[in-house]
Amino acid sequence: MNRATHYHNMTTEELKGEFQSKKQELFNLRFQHSTGQLKDPLMLNKVRKDIARVLTVIKERDLGKVKQVEKKASKKVGGAA
């Protein structure tokens, strides 16, 4: 499953949480980069692109181009007899 599909399968609330966590991760990576502690500089680009993907899915839903995914409450099957 590619990343775009992964984000399309999330609810809007999950996407907003993912956006916040990616912004925090980007901040941390920038800080590590400026102090010379970043081991993989390509992570900056990956996180920026992930943020763009999340924002794109949110915008598509706002415009009504994509249906929102609704998580259904799972029912317990079976029980004590």
C-alpha positions in Angstrom: 0.0 0.0 0.0 1.5 3.4 -1.0 1.4 6.3 1.3 -1.4 8.2 -0.4 -3.7 5.2 0.0 -2.7 5.0 3.6 -3.8 8.6 4.2 -7.0 8.1 2.2 -8.0 5.3 4.5 -7.7 7.5 7.6 -10.5 9.5 9.2 -10.3 13.3 9.2 -9.5 13.3 12.9 -6.7 10.8 12.4 -5.3 12.9 9.5 -5.3 16.0 11.8 -3.4 14.1 14.4 -1.0 12.8 11.8 -0.4 16.3 10.5 0.4 17.5 14.0 2.9 14.6 14.6 4.5 15.2 11.2 4.9 18.9 11.9 6.6 18.0 15.3 8.8 15.5 13.6 9.8 18.1 11.0 10.7 20.6 13.7 12.9 18.0 15.5 14.6 17.0 12.2 15.3 20.7 11.4 16.8 21.1 14.9 19.0 18.0 14.5 20.1 19.2 11.1 21.1 22.7 12.4 23.1 21.1 15.2 24.8 18.6 12.9 23.2 15.5 14.5 21.0 14.5 11.6 22.1 11.1 10.2 19.8 11.0 7.2 19.2 14.4 5.6 16.7 12.9 3.2 14.3 12.5 6.0 13.6 16.2 5.8 12.2 15.8 2.3 10.3 12.7 3.2 8.5 14.3 6.1 7.7 17.4 4.1 6.1 15.3 1.4 4.1 13.4 3.9 2.8 16.7 5.3 1.8 17.7 1.8 0.0 14.4 1.3 -1.9 14.8 4.5 -2.9 18.3 3.6 -3.9 17.3 0.1 -6.3 14.6 1.4 -7.8 17.0 3.9 -8.3 19.6 1.2 -9.9 17.0 -1.2 -12.3 16.1 1.5 -13.2 19.7 2.2 -13.9 20.2 -1.5 -16.0 17.1 -1.6 -13.8 15.3 -4.2 -13.2 12.3 -2.0 -15.5 10.5 0.4 -14.6 10.6 4.0 -13.7 7.3 5.6 -15.9 6.5 8.6 -14.7 4.0 11.2 -17.4 1.7 12.3 -17.6 0.5 15.8 -16.6 -3.1 15.9 -19.1 -5.5 17.5 -18.0 -8.4 19.6 -19.0 -11.6 18.0 -19.9 -14.5 20.2 -20.2 -14.4 23.9 -20.6 -16.4 27.0 -23.3 -19.1 26.6 
